[in-house]
Amino acid sequence: MIVFEPSGELLLLNYESDFGPHDWVARKFKDGEAISLRSCFEFRVGDQLELAMENEVEGDALEFDREDRDEPRAYTFVLGKLNGEYYRLKSRVLGTKNTFYLHRDLDFSPKFFIAPRKISILRKIDRQVSEDVYIGGTLQGAIPEGAYRQLLKVFPSSTELDRYAAARVEVCIREYLGVVGDAERAYHQHMNKKIIPRGSSLLPMFAAAEAAKYKTLLEKLQSMLSSEESYTEAQWQAEILSIIQLLYPKYIRAFESVKIRDTVNKTKRFLDLMLVDASGHIDLIEIKKPFDQCILSRREYRGNFFPAKELSGAVMQLEKYIYYLTKWGNAGERELSEFYRDKLPNGLSLKIVNPKGFIILGREVGMTMRQRADFEIVKRKYQSVIDIISYDDLLDRIQSLLENFSGYGPSQHLNTLTPRNNS
């Protein structure tokens, strides 16, 4: 059994043998040999507290003048000596090339030094550094106690080591022999449960800027919706398009009046708006001003509200454009890439691969619960190809993003706006 004990200027290690009737430590010391405790600490006879205090030497094999005993007894060894606020540990005892300093207020236990399978944690750290190591306290450059404790939590356990070894064996032999288990899967499942921090998250660093961005977008969209009559169709599309590109930053370019070939009817068509993502993939978008009752019909048909002409027409138009683009295929990719080459980042080519469409139109203000439910059914019907977004949906998405980023720091004090009026 090992117990660590800070005592004045010394950090002591108390050891009492757990095995056998004979005092193996006494026999080792009598023969002038060093002892190894848990494969992590190597002590000589001169490291004993009483002898170290009397002789003030480190490492010299002193003559062991005690009689060998039949019963084990406790031993106290000097592990380190106080130097300022830190205990300076004996590098010879630890088997390290660098010197370790532990703050005097740390709570020492065997797990602080020893990992499963008798692995010295300090020795593992020592192999990765080329300077003395300070742990705990407030000294600049010291490893904070919390960070060191976290290291202890994520250090490989016996279970993890066993499963890793089994997984490696399975990978090597399963092509030649039948295996009865799934050791590799068990290992990965175990590791997935283990939370390993990777340093400070990037989110808090940019949260305030993101919150400010979404607050501005929310205010802008609310202002536009309150005075939509003052915008022409072209002005409205341009403003909404800029909001979409900020809301979906994967889209790096947007082109208007894009000429494409209808290879089915042997003619040409013009896309109102085409989006290009960072990989060059093409998507389409239709932006309509939010006229009243342009989403669902006013009347019911057999207890259901069906899409209004404005929505049905926009869906049909986008589906046909997606069809024409897909039919155009590789030839269309080459022609569009060449036409927009000067407006694209260097080396980026346009790609027609299952284009997706967006339709932004209408308000849900004043809708009943039944109408909202039917609208949701319509949206889900087309969601694999077309994302139908009302302006109230757009407001809610921006509001949700604003609230999300406002929770990371000082930005949480930003005043949020209520986007939807369901009256």
N, C-alpha and C positions, 0 to 999 in steps of 0.2 A: 504494500500500500504506500502511495506517495501523497504527501501533503506539503503545500507550499506555505511558508510563514514569514511575512515581513517582520523583522525584529531589529528595531533601531536602524543602524546603518547597514544592516545585512539583510539579504534575501536568502532564506534558508529553505532547504529541501529536506523534509523528514521522511525517512524510509524505514519500513519494517517488512521483513520477508514474510510472504504469504505461503511459502512452500517449504515442506520438509522439516524434519526435526533438527537439522544441523545448520549452523551459522555459516552459510556459504561465503558471505561477505568477509567474515573474519579469516576464513581459510585463504581467500584470494589475497587479502592484504598481507597476511603472514608470509605468503609466497612472493610478495613484491609485485603483484599484478593489479591492474586496474579493473574496475567493475563497470558493467553497462546496465543501466536501468531503463527498461522499456525501449531499448535500442535508440534512445534519444539523449541520454546523459551518460558521460563517462567520467567517473570519479576515481581519484587515487587516494591513498591513505591520508595524505596531507591536506585533502579537502574537507576532512572532518572538522566540525566546528571547534572542538577543544584543541586539536593540534594546529589548525590554521591560526587560532588566536594566539597560541603560545609561540609559534615559529614564524608567522607572517611570511610564509613562502607559498608559492603557487606552483604546483606541479612536481616538486621534488618528492620522491618516494621516501617517506620517513619510516623509520623502523617501527614495526607494529609490536608494541610491548604488552599487548593484552593477551591473556590466555584464551586459547580457543575454547568455545563453550558448546555444549550439546544443544542448547536451546537458542533460537534466533532472538536477536535483540534489535532495538531501534537504533538507527543511525541518523545523525544530523549533519548535512553537508552545506558548505557555503556555495551558493549558486552565483551570487553577485553582491556588489558593494555599492552603497549609495554615492552618487556623484551629482551634487546639486539636487534636482528633483527626480532624478532617474537612477534606477539601479543599473549599474554596468555589469552585464553578465560575462562570465568567463567563456571566452571563445573556445578554449581548449575543451571545456566540459561539453559545450554544445556541438563541437565539431564544425564550426563555421569559420570562414576566412574573414568575414566582417564582424564588427562588434555590435551587439544588440543592447539597446538601452530601453528599459521599461519604466514607465512612470510609477512613482511610489503609491499612487492612489488606485491603481488597477486592482481588480478582484481576481487573484490568481487561483487557478485550479488546474488539474492535469489536462483538461480539454483545451486549456489556453496554449499548451505546448505540444500536446500529443494527439494526432489524428488516428482514426482506426487503422489497424494493421501495424501499429507501432511506428507510424510515420512522424518524423519531426517536422512540425510546421515551420519553425524558424529556419531549419536547414533548407527547406524547400524555397523559402523566401530568399535566403542567402545565395542560392544558386542563380537567382534572377537579377541580382543587384551587384554593384561594384562600389558601395559606400556603406558607412555605418548606418544602422537603422534605429530610429526612435519610434516608440509606440506609446500613444496616449499623451495627455497633457496638452499644452497650448503652444509648444515650441513650433516655430515655422518649419515646415518640411516634415514634421512628425506625422505618422499614420494616425488618424483620429481613432479613438477607442471604438466608436461605433462602426467605422469601416473595418477594423480588425475583427470585431465580433461578427460582422456580416460575412467576412471571409471564412470564419470558423463554421458558420451555418451552411455555406455552400461547398465546403471541402468534401471530397468524395467520401461517402459512407461505405461501410462494409458491404451493404446490400448493393450499392451502385457499382462497386468494384467487381462483385461477383457477377452481376448481370452484364456488365461490360465484357468481362472475360468470356462468359457464356455466349454472348452475341458474336464476338470475334471468332470463336471456335465454330459457331454455326455457319457463319459466312464462308469460312474456309472449306467446310466439309459438305455443305448441303448439295453441291453439284455432283458429288460422288457417292454420298450415302443418304439414306432416308433419315430425316430428323423427326423426332416425336413431338417437339415443342415449337415455340416461336420465340426464341430467346431475344432476337433482335428487336421484335416488336415490344416485348416486355421491357427491354432496356430503354427504348425511346419513350414509352409511356411513363416510366419512372422519371426520366429526365424532364418530360413536359410538365410534371407536377412540381418540379423544383424551380423556384423563382430566383433567377440569377440577375442581379442588377447590372446594367451596362453603362454606368455613369449617369450624369445628369441628363434628363430628357430635354430634347430640343423644343418641345411644345411651350414650356414656360418662357423660353427666351423670345418667342415670337407671338405669344398670346395677345399681348397688348396691341400690337400692330394689327393682328388679324381682327380683334374685337373692334378696333377703330374702323377698319375697312368695312366690316359687315354693318356697323352702325350707320356709316355713311350711305351704304347701298340701301338700307332699310328706309332711311329718311328720304333718299332720292326717289325710290319707288312709290312711297306713300304720297310724296308731293306730286308725282306724275299722275297717279290715280285720282287725286283730288282735282286735277285740272286737265284731264285727258283731251278735252275739246280744243285746247290751245295748241295741240301738236298735229302736224300733218302725219299721214301714214308713214312716209319715209323717215321723218324725224323720230316718230315713235319707235320704229324698228331699229334705228341706229342707237337710240338710248338703251332700249331693252337688250340689244345685242351686246353692248359694253358691259351691262350688268351680268349677262349670262357668262361672258368670258372671264369675269372676275369670280363668279360663283362656281364655275367649272374651269379651273386653271389649266386643265390638260389641253384645252383648245388654244392653240397658239396663233391661229389665223382664222379670219372670217372673210369670205368673198361674196359679193353681191352680183346678181344677174349673170350667173355662170352658165355658159353655153355648153350643152351636152348633145350627143347624138342619140336619136331614137332609132336604133337599128331595126326595130320591129316594123315601124311605119315609114322608114326611110326619110326622116325629116329631122329637124333640130328642135330642141326644147331649151327653156331658160329656167334655171333654178333661182328662186328669189334669194336664198342665203345658203351658203355651204360652209361648214365648219371643218377645220383641219386640226387633228390632234398632234402631239409631239412626235408620234411615230409616222405621221403622214396619212393616217387613216381618215377617210371622209365620212362625215355625218351631215344630215340635212336638218334645217329648222324652219318652221313657219311661225311668224309672229303676227298676231292679229290684235287690233285695238280692242279693249274690253267692253264691247257693246253689251247692253243688258240682254238677258235671255238668249245668248248665242251658244250655250252649251247643251241644254236639254229643251225639249218641246214644252210648251205651256200646258198642253192637254195630255191626259193619260190615254194609253191604248191598252185595254184589258188589264188595267191596274198597274201599268208600267209607264215610265217616262223614257222616251227614246231620244237619241242624239238629234240636236237641231241641225238645220241645213248647213249652217256655218261650220260646225264641228265635223259633220259627215263629209262635207266637201273638202275640208283641210286634210282629213284622214285619207280620202281617196286620192287626192293630189299627191301627197307624200308617198303613198304606196306605189303609185305609178312611176314617180321619179326614181324611187329605190329600184323598181323593176328595170327601168331603162338603164340606170347606171350599172346594174349587175349584168345585164345583157351586153353592154358595151365592153366590160371586162378589161383585159390587158391593153387593148388598143386605147381605151379611154384613159387608163392610167398613164400611158405614155403621152397622149395628146394633152391632157390636163397638166401633167408635170412640166412639159415643155412650155406650155402657155403661161404658167405661173412661176416659172423657174426663177425669175428675178425678184419675186415677192416671197420666196420661201427661203428658209435657212439653207446654207450651202450643203449640198449632198442629200437633201431631203426630197424623196419622190412621193407622189400621191398614190394612195392604195385604195382600191375599191374592194373591201372585204366585209360582206354583210353590213352595209351601211345602216345606221340607226337614225330615226327621225325624232324631232321634238316639235310639239305644237304648243304654243303659248297663247291662250285666249281666254276671255270671259271671266266673270266674277261668280263666286258662290254666295255672295251676300243675298239674303232673302230666301235662299233655298230651304225647303223643308227637310226633315231627316230622311224621308223616303226618297226625295230627289238626290240628296247626297249619296245615299246608298246605291241608287241606280247609276249615278255618275261614277262611283268607284268601280262598279261592275264593268262599265264601258272602258275605263282606264286600264283595268286588268286584262280585258280582252285583247288589247293591242300592245301591252307592255313589252312583249318580246321584240317588237319592231319599232313601236312608236311610244314615246313618253308624252302623255297628254298632261299639261300643267296649267292649271288656272292661275290667275294672278294672286289669288288668296293662298294657293299652294306655294307660290314663289315667295310671298311674304313670310309664310310660316317657316320655310326652309332657311331663309336668311335670319329670322328671329332665333331659330334653334341653334344655328351656328354662332350667332352673337352670344347667346347665353352660354354655350359650351366654352368659348374662348374667354369669356368674362370671368370664368371660375378659376383661372390659373394664377391670378395675382392682382396687381393694382387695378387692372382693367375691370375687375368685378364691381367697381364703384360706378361704372358708366351707366347712365340712365337708359334703360331699354324701353322700346316702344311697343305698344299693343297693335299687332298688324291687322287682325281680323275683327270685323264687326258682324256678329252673327244675328243681329236683331232683324 
